[in-house]
Amino acid sequence: MTTRHVELAIVGAGPAGLSAALQAKAAGVNVVVIDENERPGGQIFRQPPAAFQIADKNRLGRDFARGRKLLDAVREAEICIESGITVWNATSSTLSCCRTDRSWDITSDAILLATGAYDRPVPLPGWTLPGVFTSGGVQTMLKSQRVLAGRRILLAGTGPLNLVLANQLAEAGATVVAVLELARPRLHELAALALGPWELLSDGIGYVTNLVRRNIPLMRGWTLIEARGSDHVESAVIGRVDRDWRSIKGTERVIEVDTICLGYGLVPSTELSRLIGCDHRYDAQLGGWVPTHDDYMESSIPSVFVAGDGSGVAGSLVAIEEGRIAGLRAAWRLRKIDDVAFRRLTAAPLKRLRQLNRFRAVLDGLSAPRAGLFERMTDDTVICRCEEASLGDCRQAVERGAVSLTELKPGLRVGMGMCQARICGPTLVEVVARLTGRTPSSIMPFTPRPPVKPIPLAALLKQEPVE
Amino acid sequence: MTISTRIDRGIQRGQQIRITVDGESIVAYEGETVAAALIAIDRRILRYTTKRNEPRSLYCGIGVCQECRMIIDGVSNTRACMTPVRAGMIVKTQQGIGE
């Protein structure tokens, strides 16, 4: 087995991973950042492909401008970033990497998992039809590839991403029929938001006023009930919901659309922290099961750090501060900086994190999943897309005595397909909790197994790093 | 001919190339992913499922869900959203678990 050693190995070149790398490198740590995408930036700071030339970068939005600064700093600091690489296995000191048909190991004294998050999958009738996309996926297509995923588009779900995306789609020439938002903030919640950091506040006001200016209806207290069509989306059934997000019967309407974007907030990517054996806890507001960590982002395993949305969904501003703190703590663990330097350097990021967290608590309260979120599913609705297991299949398994996710596997194969439970896992925690009358925090997530992402068998035979 | 949903304002794409999709030659641009080149011309069905034989397209768009897997240059289960196009690339709609 070919191996290479570094002091700090970081998984993920998004805001958390890159911010950590900058701090660690400045402190003298030998650091490498490994990332699955072709270019660094993660999802939020995703750049267009290198072969594209963008004449007017302002069109790519505020996040892109913020990301540009970070990416410029990373280039100036000559941070070693290895792109296009899948990490398919991990221990507390080894990362197994794969690119195309080759694999190799990187060993390290410390690891930072900055693996980010992805759109929360919420099954409902018709959600597997071509033309139903996640909002994050449609935004990626738009931001990076400069391609519209459709022409007549409905957005549904909850949270700020849909507001941002609706404006971006309209700006790019699509017809945005409406944005359906599950949450209906009360006055005191809106007042609490007004105490937030200025950049987030001005972003939020900007999104809403731009929707108004473009005549895009923002329908609060509405959601998608069903996507309809033969082999692609032709219409959407929408309806009103109550404060618990339960459907109100008799309010259904059908609208013609060719594309539906579903954005229900994000769930953290935790397969590597679970594989390594870090302790996890259930926190609905942070997206479900998340790795526990101390004030300095160190997990329950010494020298294994977590930061950014992968340690609990909180957005890019929080990710940057968490990344800085984790990078500095790793440098302290590696004895590159002493206690005094550590305290001095982390004072500002820790203070900023406290400010952001106060604001976040209010936002989370608005967008965290409520009881009705998973009630649009019918027995025929597919939950596990890979193995095509439905709610009805899971109900029968529970009636036969299954009380955990592991006990659903025999017979249904849920969570054992190509995505390795990333899509069905978060939903099944909620579904099994409901079907067995328990709380989601008592339903353990699936145990990840290597390879955590599919890799070609040929890669295991050809063990050498790419040049 | 379908008009593409590529946004042209303010952007210079990479070199125009051609790829073959289910035997048909289509235009793509260097830097694009296979998924983007197909979605842009309304070719949304990327595979059919094993059990229900249902059409599937891109879903997550960031390499997580594995829904967009196609047979690309002879390799089954290749994610169209993570694979950049290359001149002369052979792409096939995947049936079930592939070839």
Chai-1 contact restraints between the chains, C-beta under 6 A:
chainA,res_idxA,chainB,res_idxB,connection_type,confidence,min_distance_angstrom,max_distance_angstrom,comment,restraint_id
A,P49,B,G31,contact,1.0,0.0,6.0,A-B,restraint_1
A,A51,B,G14,contact,1.0,0.0,6.0,A-B,restraint_2
A,A51,B,E30,contact,1.0,0.0,6.0,A-B,restraint_3
A,A51,B,G31,contact,1.0,0.0,6.0,A-B,restraint_4
A,F52,B,R13,contact,1.0,0.0,6.0,A-B,restraint_5
A,F52,B,G31,contact,1.0,0.0,6.0,A-B,restraint_6
A,Q53,B,Q12,contact,1.0,0.0,6.0,A-B,restraint_7
A,I54,B,I11,contact,1.0,0.0,6.0,A-B,restraint_8
A,A55,B,G10,contact,1.0,0.0,6.0,A-B,restraint_9
A,D56,B,G10,contact,1.0,0.0,6.0,A-B,restraint_10
A,R59,B,G10,contact,1.0,0.0,6.0,A-B,restraint_11
A,Y118,B,C60,contact,1.0,0.0,6.0,A-B,restraint_12
A,Y118,B,V64,contact,1.0,0.0,6.0,A-B,restraint_13
A,P130,B,R44,contact,1.0,0.0,6.0,A-B,restraint_14
A,P130,B,I45,contact,1.0,0.0,6.0,A-B,restraint_15
A,P130,B,P55,contact,1.0,0.0,6.0,A-B,restraint_16
A,P130,B,S57,contact,1.0,0.0,6.0,A-B,restraint_17
A,T134,B,C60,contact,1.0,0.0,6.0,A-B,restraint_18
A,G137,B,C60,contact,1.0,0.0,6.0,A-B,restraint_19
A,G137,B,G61,contact,1.0,0.0,6.0,A-B,restraint_20
A,T140,B,G61,contact,1.0,0.0,6.0,A-B,restraint_21
A,T140,B,I62,contact,1.0,0.0,6.0,A-B,restraint_22
A,M141,B,G61,contact,1.0,0.0,6.0,A-B,restraint_23
A,Q145,B,A36,contact,1.0,0.0,6.0,A-B,restraint_24
A,R146,B,I7,contact,1.0,0.0,6.0,A-B,restraint_25
A,R146,B,I11,contact,1.0,0.0,6.0,A-B,restraint_26
A,V147,B,T5,contact,1.0,0.0,6.0,A-B,restraint_27
A,V147,B,R6,contact,1.0,0.0,6.0,A-B,restraint_28
A,V147,B,A36,contact,1.0,0.0,6.0,A-B,restraint_29
A,V147,B,A40,contact,1.0,0.0,6.0,A-B,restraint_30
A,L148,B,T5,contact,1.0,0.0,6.0,A-B,restraint_31
A,A149,B,I39,contact,1.0,0.0,6.0,A-B,restraint_32
A,A172,B,I7,contact,1.0,0.0,6.0,A-B,restraint_33
A,D231,B,P55,contact,1.0,0.0,6.0,A-B,restraint_34
A,H232,B,R44,contact,1.0,0.0,6.0,A-B,restraint_35
A,E388,B,T49,contact,1.0,0.0,6.0,A-B,restraint_36
A,E388,B,K51,contact,1.0,0.0,6.0,A-B,restraint_37
A,E388,B,R52,contact,1.0,0.0,6.0,A-B,restraint_38
A,M418,B,Q66,contact,1.0,0.0,6.0,A-B,restraint_39
A,C419,B,C65,contact,1.0,0.0,6.0,A-B,restraint_40
A,C419,B,Q66,contact,1.0,0.0,6.0,A-B,restraint_41
A,R422,B,V64,contact,1.0,0.0,6.0,A-B,restraint_42
A,I423,B,C65,contact,1.0,0.0,6.0,A-B,restraint_43
